């Protein structure tokens, strides 16, 4: 039952084959069994069971709230959840209990979803491995798959069973692992530079990044206001469409959500790609791309062509600068957004009381890890008076050039771009930590961040399915 | 503290200086010592591998602005790498290009009507703060900047 899609389970609930409480219990027990993955920071057992009970009452009366009623979901721990600790995997917010729900969380709950818990991430969503949070790294469920275990046995003998586990990618690694391990049917992540699509790729699930402005960011603890979006992780594309349908739409509490009405939609049961024009950006053929990823990319393109779609090569000329541009804009906005953490109104506060500045400085030093501090300092450097024009404004100009690249391609008749998400498959943790967070982010975000800067939507699906 | 405000200015200056020294000594005892210590170490070592772009003045300035300390030479090296990475943008020709602040720049930002629809949640909000007195958040005294490097006292008396 837990391996089914959201739609299948929803049908099972409606037909009475399983009750919401039974489903909830199964997921909770699986979460306990897979605790070693470290996908969850907080498991909201009591809340989940209570929500499941209420869902059951609704089903008995025939008043179900829809496809999401009774469905176990998980939420990344940088979304505010009322009365449930929200930490962003940081010492700064350990013990912080928000007094409100993020809009996307509220929407899920209003539709009857059952909240299993808050998932693990890189501290403040900064990173591409889900390895830098204070609660420890998240392990990729595929590290324990038969295929990977066979591969490991062939490589080394007498090696410690668990020493070569794979990373999930990041920063929404916990959400991706939770979905991949069948402990929930959908999870919320956040996507600033690929943080939903990167772990989705490494964990073999569907990762969806909506267009900027479609889904509300109210309650999502912000990283980069001009690029953040809530992301959706599910096991199949149809499920992602169901969840998106529930979440999309204008929110008066987030003035960056567009006001155009969102029409309800369903995906066609059979995809007709005859009239589709697919673009393959030639600049994405990076030398660092692994041969395996390259071959899957080719196979996907050939598959579309054989089904009647037009597949052409396109150019996004500023691709090589997009990661640099992203790096400057991201650190600058982060420097600004992290200024709110001073220990006065919420979050960690140190014991120093001599002056506000001394208190803020010590609180922030104790609360943030090296990665966060590094980004704040870099951002402040780029925003210094003498550097503002040459770095920040320059990056904003380059951002326009990158966004224009996409607009030009889509205006020339291309409907969709087909690209890889990551350079290679998930790497073992021991290899990943050989380089620092900034270097890894620069390498791993290479395909994903351009779309964040241009604001477009992006969806990722595992090629091996 | 209130007596400081009513004393004549010369006495006030003196009292303030004394207070600063005492507070700094206490702060150092309580844990800012390592912040100070690393910066001392920084100026006395010259790492030939670093580009020298990030000078001691820049470091001090950034630490003050960000209220976050570098903490180590590695952190400074990381910043220099980040700057070198960002320097690649110079190669892009952006003549005549306007900066892009938001992808939604072609739309009007939504403004809701100016009606009070929620609020009255002071109690809930105060629950998250560590130090609260009645309905106030309690902060340490303000307008006292972190001392510069050359204002530090030797630690012999601690």
Interface residues (C-beta under 8 A of the other chain):
Chain A: X96 X97 X99 X212 X213 X226 X250 X252 X255 X256 X257 X258 X259 X318 X321 X324 X325 X327 X328 X331 X335 X342 X343 X344 X345 X346 X347 X349 X350 X351 X352 X353 X354 X355 X356 X357 X358 X359 X360 X361 X362 X364 X365 X368 X370 X373 X374 X376 X377 X378 X380 X381 X382 X384 X390 X391 X393 X394 X395 X396 X397 X398 X399 X400 X401 X403 X436 X438 X442 X453 X454 X455
Chain B: X23 X24 X26 X27 X30 X31 X32 X35 X54 X58 X61 X62 X63 X65 X66 X67 X68 X69 X70 X71 X75 X78 X79 X81 X82 X83 X85 X86 X88 X89 X90 X91 X92 X94 X97 X98 X99 X100 X101 X102 X103 X104 X107 X109 X110 X111 X112 X121 X124 X125 X127 X128 X129 X130 X131 X137 X139 X140 X141 X142 X144 X145 X146
